Structures are given as C-alpha cells and as structure tokens.
Amino acid sequence: MKLRRPLKNQGSNQMYTETEIKELIEQTVSLIPEHTWPVVADQLSARIVDTMPSEILEQLTGNPTGFEEAEKSLLNFYLQSKEKREDLIADSFGFVGAESTLYFLEALELDKIPEPKQQQEASS
C-alpha cells in the first residue's frame, strides 16, 4: 500500500531537504513510547483519512466516502509491523503536515498513557 504524498508539495515543508525530513521522521518515531503505538496508529490513521483527497480515498476503498473502511484498512496496515511506523509518520507528514502531526502527537500526551502490566506475570 503506497500512500506517500511528497512533502515538498506542501508549502510549510518546502524549507526542508529530503535528508532533514527523513531525520525528522526517525526522531519522531524514536520519541513515541513503545506501548503507545496502537493509540498513535489509530489516531493518525483517522487524521490521514480526514485530510485525504477523495480520489485517494476512492482508490483505497472503492468509495469516495468510505472513511471508516479507509481508517480500518490503514490501521491494519500500520499495525502489521514495527517497520510500518516510519511509513505512518511519513504519510501523516505528507497528508496532515509535519507541524500539525507533531502538535497532534504532543496533544495526545503519550507520556501520560500508563504502560500495561507485563504479560510475563500472567505466564508464570
């Protein structure tokens, strides 16, 4: 699934080089606590779909108003593996905008989401 929208086409990102954008994506991924990725994927998938042009939404779902189906499809895609995390952030930067994505992530207050109890306790 290739959603990538080039960042250089968005006005606020024209000042960044491709290397700087890649570094910003990597830094963003590294700052997100491991246990919060399901929340991040869910919230950013919804934001991406909300800002997605109807043509892309239709390509993704076959329906220009298939928002819920698109959100579910993207969420499943991004949760497939840890390697998809950079894709999620890059896609969000492309569709939502880098600054908007960073402000949105900050507003989620990921550092306040408690870590789940270790599964190891249940298996002993």
Secondary structure, DSSP 8 states (H G I E B T S, - for coil): ------GGGSGGGTTS-HHHHHHHHHHHHHHS-GGGHHHHHHHHHHHHHHHS-HHHHHHHHSSTT-HHHHHHHHHHHHTS-TTHHHHHHHHHHHHT-HHHHHHHHHHTTGGGS-----HHHHH-
